[in-house]
Amino acid sequence: MSAAAVGDGPWLDAAAGRLVRPYTVSDGRTRPTATLDLLTQVMATGTLPLGYLGPEHAQALDLCRAPVSVAEIAAHLKLPAAVTKVLLSDLVDCGALTERPPVFHHPTDRSLLEAVLDGLRRQL
């Protein structure tokens, strides 16, 4: 089952919104086992998790085909960052994801600022 099909399935309702409370998704856990912040980059390793982890885990794994930040995954899943970190740490723990700290560029790098401006212009 693809992540898109799961997102459109029984977990979301057009009128009511999310049918499952966010902390139910993480079994009530609020602390990830891996050290992740919002800018941490995660990427799928190609290793499939053993056993059942849940539809949100599958969606997160599908989003990680290329390096992506924890914040982006939380936004796509429409889950709080704390819950997303727990889900992602589950995937790191089982070897399905690899994580690395963000690469910071010099904040006054002209090419970086121009790329951000171009991206903002495309959104408007």
N, CA, C and O atoms as a MOPAC input file, in Angstrom:
PM7 MOZYME 1SCF
protein

 N      0.85400 1    -1.17200 1     0.00000 1
 C      0.00000 1     0.00000 1     0.00000 1
 C      0.89200 1     1.22500 1     0.00000 1
 O      1.81600 1     1.31100 1     0.80900 1
 N      0.63500 1     2.18400 1    -0.89800 1
 C      1.46900 1     3.38000 1    -0.97200 1
 C      1.12400 1     4.35800 1     0.13700 1
 O      0.05900 1     4.27900 1     0.74800 1
 N      2.05400 1     5.28900 1     0.38800 1
 C      1.83700 1     6.27900 1     1.44500 1
 C      0.65300 1     7.17800 1     1.10300 1
 O     -0.08400 1     7.59500 1     1.99600 1
 N      0.46300 1     7.48100 1    -0.18100 1
 C     -0.66400 1     8.33200 1    -0.56300 1
 C     -1.98900 1     7.65000 1    -0.23900 1
 O     -2.93400 1     8.28800 1     0.22600 1
 N     -2.04200 1     6.34900 1    -0.49000 1
 C     -3.27900 1     5.62300 1    -0.20900 1
 C     -3.55400 1     5.58200 1     1.28900 1
 O     -4.70500 1     5.68200 1     1.71400 1
 N     -2.49900 1     5.43500 1     2.09000 1
 C     -2.68700 1     5.41400 1     3.53800 1
 C     -3.18800 1     6.76000 1     4.02300 1
 O     -4.09000 1     6.82000 1     4.85900 1
 N     -2.60200 1     7.87200 1     3.49800 1
 C     -2.99500 1     9.21100 1     3.91500 1
 C     -4.43400 1     9.53400 1     3.57100 1
 O     -5.06900 1    10.34000 1     4.25100 1
 N     -4.95800 1     8.91100 1     2.51600 1
 C     -6.33400 1     9.17100 1     2.10800 1
 C     -7.30700 1     8.17800 1     2.72200 1
 O     -8.51300 1     8.26700 1     2.48900 1
 N     -6.80400 1     7.24500 1     3.49400 1
 C     -7.62300 1     6.16400 1     4.01900 1
 C     -8.33900 1     6.50900 1     5.30600 1
 O     -8.74700 1     7.65200 1     5.51000 1
 N     -8.49200 1     5.52300 1     6.17500 1
 C     -9.31400 1     5.65500 1     7.37200 1
 C     -8.73200 1     6.59900 1     8.42900 1
 O     -9.42700 1     6.93500 1     9.38800 1
 N     -7.47100 1     7.03700 1     8.27800 1
 C     -6.86500 1     7.89600 1     9.29600 1
 C     -7.30800 1     9.34500 1     9.17400 1
 O     -7.22900 1    10.09400 1    10.14700 1
 N     -7.77400 1     9.75600 1     7.99300 1
 C     -8.20000 1    11.14000 1     7.78000 1
 C     -9.62400 1    11.17100 1     7.24200 1
 O    -10.02700 1    10.31700 1     6.45200 1
 N    -10.37000 1    12.16600 1     7.68100 1
 C    -11.72400 1    12.37100 1     7.20300 1
 C    -11.81300 1    13.81300 1     6.72900 1
 O    -11.36200 1    14.71900 1     7.42900 1
 N    -12.38600 1    14.04000 1     5.55200 1
 C    -12.43500 1    15.37800 1     4.98700 1
 C    -13.13300 1    16.37100 1     5.91000 1
 O    -12.69900 1    17.51900 1     6.00800 1
 N    -14.18200 1    15.96800 1     6.57600 1
 C    -14.93100 1    16.88300 1     7.43900 1
 C    -14.35900 1    16.94200 1     8.85200 1
 O    -14.27400 1    18.02000 1     9.44000 1
 N    -13.97000 1    15.80000 1     9.39700 1
 C    -13.54700 1    15.74600 1    10.79700 1
 C    -12.04900 1    15.95800 1    10.98400 1
 O    -11.60900 1    16.32500 1    12.07400 1
 N    -11.25200 1    15.72900 1     9.92300 1
 C     -9.80600 1    15.84300 1    10.06700 1
 C     -9.21200 1    14.51900 1    10.51000 1
 O     -9.72900 1    13.45400 1    10.17400 1
 N     -8.13300 1    14.58700 1    11.26000 1
 C     -7.42900 1    13.38700 1    11.72700 1
 C     -8.32300 1    12.64000 1    12.70900 1
 O     -8.82700 1    13.22700 1    13.66700 1
 N     -8.51900 1    11.35000 1    12.47300 1
 C     -9.37200 1    10.53000 1    13.31500 1
 C     -8.61100 1     9.87200 1    14.46100 1
 O     -9.21700 1     9.36300 1    15.40500 1
 N     -7.30300 1     9.88400 1    14.37700 1
 C     -6.46600 1     9.30400 1    15.41900 1
 C     -5.64800 1    10.43300 1    16.03300 1
 O     -5.00900 1    11.19700 1    15.31100 1
 N     -5.66100 1    10.54400 1    17.34500 1
 C     -4.90300 1    11.58600 1    18.03000 1
 C     -3.41400 1    11.38400 1    17.78700 1
 O     -2.94700 1    10.24500 1    17.75400 1
 N     -2.65200 1    12.47300 1    17.61700 1
 C     -1.23300 1    12.34800 1    17.26700 1
 C     -0.42000 1    11.47300 1    18.21000 1
 O      0.41400 1    10.69600 1    17.74500 1
 N     -0.63300 1    11.57100 1    19.51300 1
 C      0.19800 1    10.78500 1    20.42500 1
 C     -0.20300 1     9.31400 1    20.46300 1
 O      0.51300 1     8.49200 1    21.03500 1
 N     -1.32700 1     8.97800 1    19.86600 1
 C     -1.68900 1     7.57900 1    19.69500 1
 C     -0.76700 1     6.95500 1    18.65400 1
 O     -0.40800 1     5.78100 1    18.74700 1
 N     -0.39100 1     7.75200 1    17.66800 1
 C      0.49300 1     7.29900 1    16.60000 1
 C      1.83100 1     6.83600 1    17.16900 1
 O      2.41900 1     5.87600 1    16.67100 1
 N      2.31400 1     7.51800 1    18.21300 1
 C      3.60800 1     7.16400 1    18.80500 1
 C      3.44600 1     6.31600 1    20.06700 1
 O      4.38000 1     6.19600 1    20.86000 1
 N      2.28000 1     5.73800 1    20.25000 1
 C      1.97700 1     4.92200 1    21.43900 1
 C      2.18400 1     5.70400 1    22.72800 1
 O      2.57600 1     5.14000 1    23.75000 1
 N      1.92000 1     7.00300 1    22.67600 1
 C      2.04000 1     7.85500 1    23.85500 1
 C      3.45600 1     8.26600 1    24.18700 1
 O      3.68000 1     9.00500 1    25.14600 1
 N      4.42400 1     7.79400 1    23.40100 1
 C      5.81700 1     8.16700 1    23.66000 1
 C      6.07000 1     9.59400 1    23.21300 1
 O      5.57800 1    10.01100 1    22.16400 1
 N      6.82500 1    10.33900 1    23.98600 1
 C      7.09400 1    11.73600 1    23.64400 1
 C      8.57600 1    12.01100 1    23.44300 1
 O      8.95300 1    13.10600 1    23.02500 1
 N      9.42200 1    11.02500 1    23.73800 1
 C     10.87100 1    11.21700 1    23.60300 1
 C     11.43700 1    10.20700 1    22.61000 1
 O     11.29500 1     8.99600 1    22.78300 1
 N     12.08400 1    10.73200 1    21.56200 1
 C     12.70800 1     9.82000 1    20.60000 1
 C     13.96200 1     9.17900 1    21.19300 1
 O     14.59200 1     9.74000 1    22.08800 1
 N     14.31100 1     8.01100 1    20.68900 1
 C     15.52200 1     7.34500 1    21.14200 1
 C     16.75200 1     7.86900 1    20.40100 1
 O     17.87000 1     7.75300 1    20.90300 1
 N     16.55900 1     8.43900 1    19.22000 1
 C     17.65300 1     9.03100 1    18.44900 1
 C     17.66400 1    10.54200 1    18.69500 1
 O     16.62500 1    11.14200 1    18.96700 1
 N     18.82600 1    11.13500 1    18.59900 1
 C     18.94500 1    12.58100 1    18.77700 1
 C     18.60900 1    13.26300 1    17.46300 1
 O     19.41800 1    13.27800 1    16.53500 1
 N     17.41600 1    13.82400 1    17.38900 1
 C     16.93100 1    14.49400 1    16.18200 1
 C     16.47900 1    15.89600 1    16.54700 1
 O     15.84100 1    16.09900 1    17.58100 1
 N     16.80800 1    16.86800 1    15.70000 1
 C     16.20500 1    18.18400 1    15.85200 1
 C     15.45900 1    18.48400 1    14.55800 1
 O     15.45100 1    17.65900 1    13.64400 1
 N     14.84600 1    19.63300 1    14.47200 1
 C     14.01000 1    19.93000 1    13.30600 1
 C     14.79200 1    19.99800 1    12.00000 1
 O     14.23000 1    19.77900 1    10.92700 1
 N     16.07600 1    20.29900 1    12.08700 1
 C     16.88500 1    20.42100 1    10.87200 1
 C     17.66900 1    19.16400 1    10.53100 1
 O     18.33900 1    19.12200 1     9.50000 1
 N     17.60100 1    18.14500 1    11.36900 1
 C     18.29200 1    16.88700 1    11.08600 1
 C     17.79200 1    16.31700 1     9.77200 1
 O     16.58900 1    16.28000 1     9.51300 1
 N     18.72400 1    15.87600 1     8.95000 1
 C     18.39300 1    15.27000 1     7.66300 1
 C     18.29900 1    13.75600 1     7.84400 1
 O     19.18700 1    13.14300 1     8.43600 1
 N     17.23800 1    13.16500 1     7.34100 1
 C     17.07700 1    11.71400 1     7.38400 1
 C     16.89200 1    11.19400 1     5.96000 1
 O     16.38000 1    11.89000 1     5.08300 1
 N     17.32500 1     9.95000 1     5.75800 1
 C     17.20100 1     9.34500 1     4.42400 1
 C     17.05100 1     7.84100 1     4.57700 1
 O     17.66000 1     7.22400 1     5.45100 1
 N     16.23300 1     7.26500 1     3.71300 1
 C     16.00500 1     5.81500 1     3.73000 1
 C     17.28500 1     5.08400 1     3.35300 1
 O     18.03200 1     5.52100 1     2.47800 1
 N     17.52400 1     3.97400 1     4.02200 1
 C     18.71300 1     3.16200 1     3.75500 1
 C     18.43900 1     2.04400 1     2.76000 1
 O     19.36800 1     1.46800 1     2.19300 1
 N     17.17400 1     1.74200 1     2.55100 1
 C     16.80300 1     0.61400 1     1.70200 1
 C     16.48700 1    -0.63000 1     2.51300 1
 O     15.96100 1    -1.60500 1     1.97600 1
 N     16.80500 1    -0.60400 1     3.80800 1
 C     16.48500 1    -1.71700 1     4.69900 1
 C     15.02900 1    -1.60200 1     5.12100 1
 O     14.59200 1    -0.54600 1     5.57900 1
 N     14.29000 1    -2.66700 1     4.97000 1
 C     12.88400 1    -2.64200 1     5.37100 1
 C     12.76000 1    -3.00100 1     6.84600 1
 O     13.42500 1    -3.92200 1     7.32200 1
 N     11.90600 1    -2.27600 1     7.57200 1
 C     11.71000 1    -2.59800 1     8.99100 1
 C     11.10200 1    -3.98600 1     9.15000 1
 O     10.25400 1    -4.40100 1     8.36000 1
 N     11.54300 1    -4.69100 1    10.17500 1
 C     10.96200 1    -5.99100 1    10.47800 1
 C      9.71900 1    -5.77700 1    11.33000 1
 O      9.75600 1    -5.01600 1    12.29700 1
 N      8.64200 1    -6.42500 1    10.99000 1
 C      7.41700 1    -6.28200 1    11.76700 1
 C      6.60700 1    -5.06500 1    11.34700 1
 O      7.00000 1    -4.30000 1    10.46600 1
 N      5.48300 1    -4.91500 1    11.99300 1
 C      4.53400 1    -3.84900 1    11.67800 1
 C      4.86000 1    -2.61100 1    12.50100 1
 O      4.98300 1    -2.69300 1    13.72300 1
 N      4.99900 1    -1.46600 1    11.84100 1
 C      5.25300 1    -0.22500 1    12.55300 1
 C      4.08000 1     0.74000 1    12.49300 1
 O      3.93100 1     1.56100 1    13.39800 1
 N      3.25800 1     0.67800 1    11.48600 1
 C      2.10100 1     1.56700 1    11.38600 1
 C      2.12300 1     2.38900 1    10.10900 1
 O      3.16900 1     2.54000 1     9.47700 1
 N      0.96900 1     2.92000 1     9.73100 1
 C      0.87300 1     3.65300 1     8.46500 1
 C      1.69700 1     4.93700 1     8.45000 1
 O      2.22700 1     5.30900 1     7.40300 1
 N      1.81600 1     5.61600 1     9.57500 1
 C      2.60100 1     6.84400 1     9.60300 1
 C      4.08300 1     6.55400 1     9.41800 1
 O      4.80200 1     7.34900 1     8.81200 1
 N      4.54000 1     5.42900 1     9.93100 1
 C      5.92300 1     5.02300 1     9.69900 1
 C      6.15500 1     4.80700 1     8.20300 1
 O      7.17200 1     5.23300 1     7.65400 1
 N      5.20000 1     4.14200 1     7.55400 1
 C      5.32400 1     3.88600 1     6.11000 1
 C      5.32400 1     5.19500 1     5.33600 1
 O      6.09900 1     5.35300 1     4.39200 1
 N      4.47000 1     6.13300 1     5.71800 1
 C      4.43200 1     7.43300 1     5.04900 1
 C      5.76400 1     8.15800 1     5.23400 1
 O      6.31300 1     8.70300 1     4.27700 1
 N      6.28300 1     8.16500 1     6.45200 1
 C      7.54800 1     8.83900 1     6.72500 1
 C      8.67200 1     8.21200 1     5.90800 1
 O      9.48700 1     8.92300 1     5.32100 1
 N      8.71400 1     6.90100 1     5.87200 1
 C      9.75600 1     6.19900 1     5.11800 1
 C      9.65900 1     6.53100 1     3.63400 1
 O     10.67900 1     6.68700 1     2.96400 1
 N      8.44900 1     6.63700 1     3.12300 1
 C      8.24300 1     6.97900 1     1.71400 1
 C      8.75300 1     8.39100 1     1.41000 1
 O      9.25500 1     8.64400 1     0.31400 1
 N      8.62900 1     9.30300 1     2.36300 1
 C      9.09200 1    10.67800 1     2.17600 1
 C     10.60900 1    10.79700 1     2.22200 1
 O     11.15900 1    11.82600 1     1.83100 1
 N     11.28600 1     9.76500 1     2.69200 1
 C     12.73200 1     9.83100 1     2.92900 1
 C     13.55800 1     9.19000 1     1.81900 1
 O     14.67400 1     8.73300 1     2.06600 1
 N     13.03300 1     9.15400 1     0.62400 1
 C     13.80500 1     8.57200 1    -0.48400 1
 C     15.05200 1     9.39400 1    -0.77200 1
 O     16.07800 1     8.85700 1    -1.19000 1
 N     14.95800 1    10.68800 1    -0.54900 1
 C     16.09000 1    11.61300 1    -0.65900 1
 C     16.24000 1    12.27600 1     0.70500 1
 O     15.29600 1    12.25200 1     1.49500 1
 N     17.38700 1    12.86600 1     1.00700 1
 C     17.54000 1    13.52800 1     2.30500 1
 C     16.46400 1    14.59600 1     2.52400 1
 O     16.20100 1    15.42000 1     1.64700 1
 N     15.86000 1    14.56600 1     3.68900 1
 C     14.77700 1    15.49800 1     4.01400 1
 C     14.86900 1    15.81400 1     5.50600 1
 O     15.30100 1    14.98200 1     6.30300 1
 N     14.45900 1    17.02100 1     5.87000 1
 C     14.54500 1    17.42600 1     7.27200 1
 C     13.36900 1    16.88500 1     8.07900 1
 O     12.30500 1    16.58600 1     7.53600 1
 N     13.58300 1    16.76900 1     9.36600 1
 C     12.52600 1    16.33500 1    10.27800 1
 C     11.33600 1    17.28800 1    10.18700 1
 O     10.18700 1    16.84900 1    10.20500 1
 N     11.60600 1    18.58100 1    10.09200 1
 C     10.52800 1    19.57900 1     9.99900 1
 C      9.66300 1    19.36400 1     8.75300 1
 O      8.44000 1    19.48600 1     8.81700 1
 N     10.29400 1    19.04700 1     7.63200 1
 C      9.53200 1    18.80500 1     6.40000 1
 C      8.64400 1    17.56700 1     6.53400 1
 O      7.49700 1    17.56500 1     6.08600 1
 N      9.17400 1    16.53700 1     7.14200 1
 C      8.38900 1    15.31500 1     7.32000 1
 C      7.19500 1    15.58500 1     8.22700 1
 O      6.08600 1    15.13100 1     7.94400 1
 N      7.41200 1    16.32300 1     9.32000 1
 C      6.31500 1    16.66900 1    10.23300 1
 C      5.22700 1    17.43800 1     9.49100 1
 O      4.03800 1    17.20100 1     9.70100 1
 N      5.63900 1    18.35400 1     8.62800 1
 C      4.66400 1    19.14100 1     7.86700 1
 C      3.87400 1    18.25300 1     6.90400 1
 O      2.65500 1    18.38400 1     6.79800 1
 N      4.56200 1    17.35500 1     6.20800 1
 C      3.87100 1    16.46500 1     5.26800 1
 C      2.91400 1    15.51200 1     5.98200 1
 O      1.82300 1    15.23200 1     5.48700 1
 N      3.32900 1    15.01600 1     7.14800 1
 C      2.49200 1    14.07900 1     7.89500 1
 C      1.39800 1    14.78300 1     8.69500 1
 O      0.46800 1    14.14300 1     9.18600 1
 N      1.51600 1    16.10900 1     8.82200 1
 C      0.57200 1    16.90300 1     9.62200 1
 C      0.53900 1    16.39700 1    11.06600 1
 O     -0.52200 1    16.24000 1    11.67000 1
 N      1.74400 1    16.14800 1    11.59700 1
 C      1.90900 1    15.68300 1    12.96900 1
 C      2.81500 1    16.64600 1    13.72600 1
 O      3.66400 1    17.29800 1    13.11900 1
 N      2.64900 1    16.74500 1    15.03800 1
 C      3.57900 1    17.56000 1    15.82300 1
 C      5.00800 1    17.05200 1    15.66300 1
 O      5.23000 1    15.86400 1    15.42800 1
 N      5.96800 1    17.95500 1    15.79300 1
 C      7.37700 1    17.58400 1    15.63300 1
 C      7.78500 1    16.50500 1    16.63200 1
 O      8.54600 1    15.60300 1    16.28000 1
 N      7.29900 1    16.57500 1    17.86100 1
 C      7.67200 1    15.58400 1    18.87700 1
 C      7.23900 1    14.18100 1    18.45400 1
 O      7.99400 1    13.22300 1    18.61900 1
 N      6.04400 1    14.05700 1    17.91700 1
 C      5.54300 1    12.75300 1    17.46200 1
 C      6.34100 1    12.28500 1    16.25100 1
 O      6.69000 1    11.10900 1    16.15100 1
 N      6.63000 1    13.20000 1    15.33600 1
 C      7.40300 1    12.85400 1    14.14500 1
 C      8.79300 1    12.36400 1    14.52600 1
 O      9.29500 1    11.40800 1    13.93400 1
 N      9.41900 1    13.00200 1    15.50400 1
 C     10.74500 1    12.57000 1    15.95500 1
 C     10.69800 1    11.14500 1    16.51800 1
 O     11.62100 1    10.36100 1    16.29400 1
 N      9.64400 1    10.81300 1    17.23600 1
 C      9.51000 1     9.45500 1    17.77000 1
 C      9.36700 1     8.44900 1    16.62900 1
 O     10.00900 1     7.39900 1    16.64100 1
 N      8.52800 1     8.76700 1    15.64600 1
 C      8.35000 1     7.86500 1    14.50000 1
 C      9.66300 1     7.66500 1    13.75700 1
 O     10.03600 1     6.54100 1    13.42200 1
 N     10.36300 1     8.77400 1    13.50200 1
 C     11.61800 1     8.68500 1    12.76300 1
 C     12.68400 1     7.94000 1    13.55600 1
 O     13.47400 1     7.19300 1    12.98000 1
 N     12.71300 1     8.13500 1    14.86900 1
 C     13.70500 1     7.41400 1    15.67100 1
 C     13.42600 1     5.91400 1    15.66500 1
 O     14.35900 1     5.11400 1    15.73300 1
 N     12.15700 1     5.52300 1    15.58500 1
 C     11.82400 1     4.10100 1    15.43600 1
 C     12.46200 1     3.54900 1    14.16300 1
 O     13.01400 1     2.44900 1    14.15300 1
 N     12.37300 1     4.33700 1    13.09000 1
 C     12.92400 1     3.90500 1    11.80400 1
 C     14.44700 1     3.92200 1    11.81000 1
 O     15.07200 1     3.08300 1    11.16100 1
 N     15.05400 1     4.85600 1    12.52600 1
 C     16.51100 1     4.87100 1    12.67200 1
 C     16.95700 1     3.64500 1    13.46900 1
 O     17.92500 1     2.97600 1    13.11100 1
 N     16.23800 1     3.36400 1    14.55000 1
 C     16.58700 1     2.23300 1    15.41900 1
 C     16.55500 1     0.88900 1    14.68400 1
 O     17.36100 1     0.00400 1    14.97200 1
 N     15.63900 1     0.74000 1    13.75100 1
 C     15.55300 1    -0.53900 1    13.03500 1
 C     16.40400 1    -0.55400 1    11.76300 1
 O     16.39200 1    -1.53500 1    11.02000 1
 N     17.13700 1     0.52500 1    11.51200 1
 C     18.04300 1     0.56100 1    10.36700 1
 C     17.42300 1     0.99100 1     9.06000 1
 O     18.09300 1     0.96200 1     8.02700 1
 N     16.15500 1     1.39400 1     9.07100 1
 C     15.48300 1     1.80200 1     7.83600 1
 C     15.84100 1     3.22700 1     7.42900 1
 O     15.71400 1     3.58600 1     6.25800 1
 N     16.28800 1     4.04000 1     8.38300 1
 C     16.68900 1     5.42600 1     8.10800 1
 C     18.07900 1     5.67700 1     8.64900 1
 O     18.50900 1     5.06800 1     9.62800 1
 N     18.75700 1     6.57300 1     8.00100 1
 C     20.01000 1     7.09900 1     8.52200 1
 C     19.79500 1     8.57700 1     8.77500 1
 O     19.02100 1     9.22500 1     8.06900 1
 N     20.47200 1     9.11500 1     9.77500 1
 C     20.30200 1    10.52200 1    10.08900 1
 C     21.65100 1    11.20300 1    10.17000 1
 O     22.65900 1    10.58700 1    10.51900 1
 N     21.65300 1    12.48600 1     9.84100 1
 C     22.88300 1    13.26700 1     9.94800 1
 C     22.51300 1    14.68800 1    10.33900 1
 O     21.43700 1    15.17700 1     9.99400 1
 N     23.40500 1    15.34100 1    11.05400 1
 C     23.11700 1    16.71800 1    11.43400 1
 C     23.04500 1    17.60200 1    10.19000 1
 O     23.62800 1    17.26900 1     9.15800 1
 N     22.34500 1    18.71000 1    10.28200 1
 C     22.22200 1    19.59100 1     9.11600 1
 C     23.56800 1    20.19800 1     8.74500 1
 O     24.43100 1    20.40100 1     9.59800 1
 N     23.72700 1    20.48000 1     7.46900 1
 C     24.91400 1    21.16700 1     6.97700 1
 C     24.57000 1    22.65400 1     6.93300 1
 O     23.68300 1    23.08100 1     6.19500 1
 N     25.28400 1    23.41900 1     7.72900 1
 C     25.00700 1    24.84800 1     7.77000 1
 C     25.91200 1    25.58100 1     6.80000 1
 O     27.11500 1    25.33100 1     6.72800 1
 N     25.30900 1    26.48400 1     6.06200 1
 C     26.05000 1    27.34500 1     5.15700 1
 C     26.24000 1    28.68500 1     5.84300 1
 O     25.51500 1    29.04000 1     6.77300 1
 N     27.20300 1    29.39700 1     5.37500 1
 C     27.41500 1    30.73300 1     5.92500 1
 C     26.15400 1    31.55300 1     5.65500 1
 O     25.72100 1    31.63400 1     4.50600 1
 N     25.54600 1    32.16900 1     6.69000 1
 C     24.25100 1    32.83000 1     6.52400 1
 C     24.25800 1    34.01100 1     5.55300 1
 O     23.19900 1    34.43900 1     5.09500 1
 N     25.43400 1    34.53600 1     5.23900 1
 C     25.46400 1    35.66100 1     4.29600 1
 C     25.93400 1    35.21600 1     2.91100 1
 O     26.29400 1    36.04800 1     2.07800 1
 N     25.92900 1    33.93300 1     2.67400 1
 C     26.30200 1    33.40300 1     1.36700 1
 C     25.28300 1    33.89100 1     0.34400 1
 O     24.10900 1    33.52400 1     0.40700 1
 N     25.72600 1    34.71000 1    -0.58700 1
 C     24.83200 1    35.33700 1    -1.56700 1
 C     24.05800 1    34.29900 1    -2.39100 1
 O     22.86400 1    34.47100 1    -2.63800 1
 N     24.72300 1    33.23500 1    -2.81200 1
 C     24.04100 1    32.23600 1    -3.64800 1
 C     22.93100 1    31.54200 1    -2.86500 1
 O     21.88100 1    31.23700 1    -3.43200 1
 N     23.14200 1    31.28600 1    -1.57000 1
 C     22.10600 1    30.67900 1    -0.74300 1
 C     20.91400 1    31.62700 1    -0.58900 1
 O     19.76500 1    31.20400 1    -0.72100 1
 N     21.18000 1    32.89300 1    -0.31400 1
 C     20.10200 1    33.87300 1    -0.16600 1
 C     19.32000 1    34.04700 1    -1.46700 1
 O     18.09800 1    34.19800 1    -1.43900 1
 N     20.01100 1    34.02700 1    -2.60000 1
 C     19.32500 1    34.13300 1    -3.89500 1
 C     18.45800 1    32.90200 1    -4.15400 1
 O     17.35900 1    33.02200 1    -4.69500 1
 N     18.94200 1    31.73000 1    -3.77600 1
 C     18.15300 1    30.50300 1    -3.95000 1
 C     16.89700 1    30.54400 1    -3.09000 1
 O     15.82600 1    30.13500 1    -3.53600 1
 N     17.01900 1    31.03100 1    -1.86900 1
 C     15.84400 1    31.17000 1    -0.99100 1
 C     14.85900 1    32.16200 1    -1.60100 1
 O     13.65700 1    31.89800 1    -1.62800 1
 N     15.34700 1    33.28900 1    -2.08800 1
 C     14.48100 1    34.29600 1    -2.70500 1
 C     13.77800 1    33.73100 1    -3.93700 1
 O     12.58400 1    33.96000 1    -4.12800 1
 N     14.50400 1    32.99900 1    -4.76800 1
 C     13.89400 1    32.37700 1    -5.95100 1
 C     12.79400 1    31.39400 1    -5.55000 1
 O     11.72800 1    31.36100 1    -6.16500 1
 N     13.05800 1    30.59400 1    -4.51600 1
 C     12.06100 1    29.65000 1    -4.03800 1
 C     10.81500 1    30.35400 1    -3.52000 1
 O      9.69700 1    29.90900 1    -3.77800 1
 N     10.99800 1    31.43000 1    -2.80400 1
 C      9.85500 1    32.20400 1    -2.30500 1
 C      9.05600 1    32.80500 1    -3.44400 1
 O      7.82600 1    32.82300 1    -3.40700 1
 N      9.74300 1    33.29000 1    -4.44000 1
 C      9.03700 1    33.88000 1    -5.59800 1
 C      8.20800 1    32.83200 1    -6.32600 1
 O      7.10300 1    33.12300 1    -6.78400 1
 N      8.73200 1    31.61500 1    -6.43700 1
 C      7.98000 1    30.54900 1    -7.11500 1
 C      6.71400 1    30.18100 1    -6.31700 1
 O      5.71600 1    29.75800 1    -6.90000 1
 N      6.76000 1    30.34200 1    -5.00700 1
 C      5.59400 1    30.00900 1    -4.16500 1
 C      4.49300 1    31.04500 1    -4.27500 1
 O      3.32800 1    30.74300 1    -4.01600 1
 N      4.84800 1    32.25600 1    -4.65300 1
 C      3.84100 1    33.34200 1    -4.71000 1
 C      3.21600 1    33.47000 1    -6.03600 1
 O      2.35900 1    34.33000 1    -6.23400 1

